Amino acid sequence: MDALTRKQHEIIDFLLQNQQNFSQPLSLDKLCTALGLKSRGSLHRIVQDLIEIGLIEPMDRKHRGVRLTEKAKQISQANENNENSLRYVGVIAAGKPIEAIENQEYMTIPNQIKTDNPCYVLKVKGDSMIEKGIYDGDWVIIEQRCHARNGEIVVALVDKTEATLKFIEQYPHETLLIPANSSMQAMHYQPSQVEIQGVLVGQMRSYRH
């Protein structure tokens, strides 16, 4: 499943982790609610793409609701057998937001710097977090979730197109993305502009030139 987009992975991961919690497969509407998505149309398109590549069963009179195929379950089991392997998604800006990059590969990560929840790896570009010891070229391990406490370092997707690594402060009227670099200013957004895609839980660095 290494060629999937992040959203496709989120749906597959959710179905794998929660299939025992539902007495029957979820409808598109219920899956949309469970994932906290606002647009049923975008979810339908993603599910259709997953049907086409053989990871979700076609929905018809015989198979109602969203069901994973045996192929999806087998691939997931193979990935779980290498429990230290995490998806390396691409580059994240520690500076001005840059376009999110989907570069699906896998990296071996020590258990001590990841959590038991779904995680992925990003490579840092920029110097806006240097006062927190996060430097250009470091790899960061991100726990995949859509919520965070004020003061946590998050991957924030701005206006659904640009991703950045920053401290977050959330208020009813605005969301602040704050660098750890005294020469830079906090970025102010409307809450609807910012989507949390994960929280920093670990970090790695290479000293090779």
Secondary structure as the mmCIF struct_conf table of DSSP 4:
data_model
#
loop_
_struct_conf.conf_type_id
_struct_conf.id
_struct_conf.beg_label_comp_id
_struct_conf.beg_label_asym_id
_struct_conf.beg_label_seq_id
_struct_conf.end_label_comp_id
_struct_conf.end_label_asym_id
_struct_conf.end_label_seq_id
TURN_TY1_P TURN_TY1_P1 ASP A 2 ALA A 3
HELX_RH_AL_P HELX_RH_AL_P1 ARG A 6 ASN A 18
HELX_RH_3T_P HELX_RH_3T_P1 GLN A 19 ASN A 21
BEND BEND1 SER A 23 GLN A 24
HELX_LH_PP_P HELX_LH_PP_P1 PRO A 25 SER A 27
HELX_RH_AL_P HELX_RH_AL_P2 LEU A 28 ALA A 34
TURN_TY1_P TURN_TY1_P2 LEU A 35 GLY A 36
BEND BEND2 LYS A 38 LYS A 38
HELX_RH_AL_P HELX_RH_AL_P3 ARG A 40 GLU A 52
TURN_TY1_P TURN_TY1_P3 ILE A 53 GLY A 54
BEND BEND3 LEU A 55 LEU A 55
STRN STRN1 ILE A 56 ILE A 56
BEND BEND4 ASP A 60 HIS A 63
BEND BEND5 GLY A 65 GLY A 65
STRN STRN2 LEU A 68 LEU A 68
HELX_RH_AL_P HELX_RH_AL_P4 GLU A 70 ASN A 81
BEND BEND6 ASN A 82 ASN A 82
TURN_TY1_P TURN_TY1_P4 GLU A 83 ASN A 84
STRN STRN3 SER A 85 ALA A 93
BEND BEND7 ALA A 94 LYS A 96
STRN STRN4 ILE A 98 GLU A 99
STRN STRN5 GLU A 105 THR A 108
HELX_RH_3T_P HELX_RH_3T_P2 ASN A 111 ILE A 113
BEND BEND8 LYS A 114 LYS A 114
BEND BEND9 ASP A 116 ASN A 117
STRN STRN6 CYS A 119 LYS A 125
BEND BEND10 GLY A 126 ASP A 127
TURN_TY1_P TURN_TY1_P5 SER A 128 MET A 129
HELX_RH_3T_P HELX_RH_3T_P3 ILE A 130 LYS A 132
TURN_TY1_P TURN_TY1_P6 GLY A 133 GLY A 133
TURN_TY1_P TURN_TY1_P7 ASP A 136 GLY A 137
STRN STRN7 TRP A 139 GLU A 143
BEND BEND11 CYS A 146 CYS A 146
TURN_TY1_P TURN_TY1_P8 ASN A 150 GLY A 151
STRN STRN8 ILE A 153 VAL A 158
TURN_TY1_P TURN_TY1_P9 ASP A 159 THR A 161
STRN STRN9 GLU A 162 GLN A 170
BEND BEND12 PRO A 172 HIS A 173
STRN STRN10 THR A 175 ILE A 178
BEND BEND13 ALA A 180 ALA A 180
TURN_TY1_P TURN_TY1_P10 SER A 182 SER A 183
BEND BEND14 MET A 184 MET A 184
HELX_LH_PP_P HELX_LH_PP_P2 GLN A 185 ALA A 186
STRN STRN11 MET A 187 TYR A 189
HELX_RH_3T_P HELX_RH_3T_P4 PRO A 191 GLN A 193
STRN STRN12 VAL A 194 MET A 204
#
